[in-house]
Amino acid sequence: MSATTNPPGPSPSTAQAPIVCNNFIQGIYQPSSSSNPYLPVISPVDGTQVGKVCISNAADVDMAVACAQEAFPGWSGLTMKARASIMFRFQHLMETHAEELAQLVVRENGKNIAEARASVAKGNETVEWACGLPQMAQGKILQVSRGVTCSDMREPIGVVASVSPLNFPIMCPMWTIPIALTAGNCVILKPSEKVPLTMHRVAALLHEAGVPPGVFQTVNGTAEAVNGLIDHPGVAGTFCFGCVMLPFSKFMSLLSLAQSLPCLSCLNSGSSRTPLPPSLFLPRRDVCRVLSSGRACRQSGKQDE
């Protein structure tokens, strides 16, 4: 399996060239180890093929998780201030390349340019917020009664996965990635196979900002990649968005992991409701956040596998 050591991603001068979207693992772009053919990425703007994305298998997930586990001690061992400094550099790179990223959103998702620019800006707002975590996430000790104290400590949990939808290629992933990274976790992103190009470029920007190899990675693909991340014993937490259409059986399988996963976050959209039976779910979880909002989508006829 060949690998590219320098991950520059698409640049404004080559923005119209079809993009080959490989996995970003251990700080390099590399194709899937599977024999699956690449899926075309079709622009809803004019129906042209703007790229192709590799389809990962369980072995690719295993590789990404192993690399993340190897990177976790060093990354979590940094001070939060040191990790936030890297996020500051990433925030600056997001601003510098904002127009390039917005054009990618237009090409793969079909939003108009004003909405695309706004989605990049809103995503970068979360990066800015994450830069303030050293002040907001400090531990504290409270005296709750005479002779009784309560300690509040925030610690990274390990390798976390984020499965993002197609309707906001950059804004939705940014709801999870900068916060999880600044908190000291290692993140594996599975972007929608319909719109993988923008986050393919963002992976290179995170690398340029100074995020070490293995700390942020992408695994592209369809159901096999999602199932591999959800079921993997080395993944300590999972973020799922409402637009990601999980079969009910798989969702119940995800719930069954409640006794072993420290964190599951389901970010839901109004048109894709996620059932959360309290008797099955809430008593077993340390954290469960369900956020509902109206869905906005500019991709006619597209749906995640």
Summary of the structure (lengths in Angstrom):
residues: 305
radius of gyration: 18.9
end to end distance: 26.1
largest distance: 69.5
contacts: 1011
relative contact order: 0.16
helix: 40%
strand: 20%
